[in-house]
Amino acid sequence: MKNSVIYMRVSTEKQAVKGYSLKYQEEILRKYCELNNINIIKSYKEDYSGKNFDRPQFNKLKDYIKKNKKNIDQFLVATWDRFGRNQYESLKIIRKFQSMGIEVNAIEQPLDLLDPDNKLMLSIYLTVPEIENDKNSLRTTKGMRKARKNGCWMGIAPFGYNNVRTPDSQSTLAPNEKAHLVKKAYEIYSKGVYSIEEVRKILISEGLTINKQSFNTMLKRDVYRGKIKIKEWGEEEEQIVEGLHDSIITDELFEKIQRIIIGKKV
């Protein structure tokens, strides 16, 4: 009787509830092992992306296999995309397990990896999910850039703002109870009397809670004048657009601060 380690993985809530759920993967893996007289000595369930192998449960699995390799004959998954969605990294792990004498296979896409001709099919099984990931990533990037061009704020709110939604559900920002500290920081520094760090220390007693580096960055962010900076991407140049959110400072004050900062660097 062969000893096997089985591994189940989902990366989205939709997968976890429908489709290739962890429960379904475990059921078919256990049924397969039962029918083929295979002893399951360890099982791992993962709720994590397959883009790389730096996953909590997979790291535990690797440690277990390293310590118990003499007692393990197989490593089984339901399909190859449950194993990984990165061809290069997946092949590295497969070869590493093979070097320990452990067979790696997917029960619904079985391959005899000792047959050289099956290397092409393995590459296809591993590459298709990677291409899907790349397409999803590209769609996400394009979607987020389009939202930013429309003035939406995509990400965690900076100091002085809260994440909110517009009436038509667009992501944006709203000044909070700390906004006055941002405005005061710009106003004090604009006098040209104090250094950035001196301004930060003045405001700490009034409730400022950000560190030196973050405060430095705060004085250079277009978001505080009601604008969104969109980084360059591909052939698109960097651009600054009007945000949907209210500004905390004026354009004039922001530009004055930048001139002071640049002047002190020269």
URRA-V798811 format. One record per residue. N is the residue number from 1. PHI is phi in whole degrees, 0 to 359 (999 if undefined). OMEGA is omega as a letter, one per 20 degrees, with the letter a starting at -180 (none if undefined). Layout:
<<N/PHI/OMEGA> <N/PHI/OMEGA>>
//
This chain:
<<1/999/r> <2/277/r> <3/259/a> <4/227/r> <5/253/r> <6/248/a> <7/222/r> <8/239/a> <9/214/r> <10/230/a> <11/233/r> <12/226/r> <13/298/a> <14/298/r> <15/295/a> <16/295/a> <17/265/a> <18/244/r> <19/51/a> <20/273/a> <21/293/r> <22/300/r> <23/299/a> <24/295/r> <25/301/a> <26/295/a> <27/300/a> <28/287/r> <29/292/r> <30/292/r> <31/296/r> <32/300/a> <33/295/r> <34/296/a> <35/291/a> <36/255/r> <37/56/r> <38/251/a> <39/268/r> <40/274/a> <41/261/r> <42/199/r> <43/225/a> <44/226/r> <45/242/a> <46/231/r> <47/244/a> <48/200/r> <49/295/r> <50/262/a> <51/294/r> <52/212/a> <53/254/r> <54/273/a> <55/239/a> <56/307/a> <57/288/r> <58/292/r> <59/295/r> <60/295/r> <61/300/a> <62/298/r> <63/297/r> <64/297/a> <65/296/r> <66/299/a> <67/279/a> <68/237/a> <69/302/a> <70/292/a> <71/257/a> <72/245/r> <73/258/a> <74/221/r> <75/234/a> <76/238/r> <77/230/r> <78/287/r> <79/222/a> <80/295/r> <81/288/r> <82/286/r> <83/287/a> <84/190/r> <85/238/r> <86/218/a> <87/302/a> <88/300/a> <89/294/a> <90/297/r> <91/296/r> <92/298/a> <93/292/r> <94/301/a> <95/295/r> <96/295/r> <97/295/r> <98/297/r> <99/294/r> <100/269/a> <101/84/a> <102/253/r> <103/282/r> <104/248/a> <105/204/r> <106/245/a> <107/291/r> <108/265/r> <109/222/a> <110/295/r> <111/222/r> <112/273/a> <113/284/r> <114/279/r> <115/272/a> <116/305/a> <117/297/a> <118/280/r> <119/296/r> <120/294/a> <121/295/r> <122/298/r> <123/299/r> <124/295/r> <125/301/a> <126/275/a> <127/280/a> <128/304/r> <129/297/r> <130/294/r> <131/296/r> <132/299/r> <133/299/a> <134/298/r> <135/294/r> <136/298/r> <137/296/r> <138/295/r> <139/297/r> <140/296/r> <141/299/r> <142/296/r> <143/297/a> <144/291/r> <145/293/r> <146/297/r> <147/297/r> <148/296/r> <149/297/r> <150/273/r> <151/94/r> <152/284/r> <153/259/a> <154/248/a> <155/140/a> <156/288/a> <157/297/r> <158/287/r> <159/307/r> <160/98/a> <161/230/r> <162/242/r> <163/288/r> <164/220/r> <165/240/r> <166/284/r> <167/305/r> <168/261/r> <169/71/r> <170/278/a> <171/282/a> <172/209/a> <173/231/r> <174/223/r> <175/303/r> <176/247/a> <177/293/r> <178/264/a> <179/302/a> <180/296/r> <181/289/r> <182/296/a> <183/299/a> <184/294/r> <185/299/r> <186/296/a> <187/294/a> <188/294/a> <189/293/a> <190/295/r> <191/287/r> <192/75/a> <193/265/a> <194/253/r> <195/282/r> <196/301/a> <197/292/r> <198/294/r> <199/296/r> <200/300/a> <201/294/r> <202/299/a> <203/274/r> <204/301/a> <205/293/a> <206/261/r> <207/115/r> <208/292/a> <209/234/a> <210/252/a> <211/280/a> <212/301/a> <213/295/a> <214/295/r> <215/292/r> <216/304/a> <217/293/a> <218/303/a> <219/283/a> <220/237/a> <221/265/r> <222/296/a> <223/303/a> <224/287/r> <225/258/r> <226/82/a> <227/238/r> <228/241/r> <229/267/r> <230/248/a> <231/293/r> <232/296/a> <233/204/a> <234/60/r> <235/269/r> <236/275/r> <237/279/r> <238/298/r> <239/216/r> <240/237/a> <241/238/r> <242/290/r> <243/274/r> <244/282/a> <245/273/r> <246/282/r> <247/280/r> <248/258/r> <249/233/r> <250/274/r> <251/300/a> <252/299/r> <253/294/r> <254/300/a> <255/294/r> <256/296/r> <257/298/a> <258/296/r> <259/295/r> <260/294/a> <261/299/a> <262/297/a> <263/298/a> <264/283/r> <265/280/a> <266/288/none>>
//
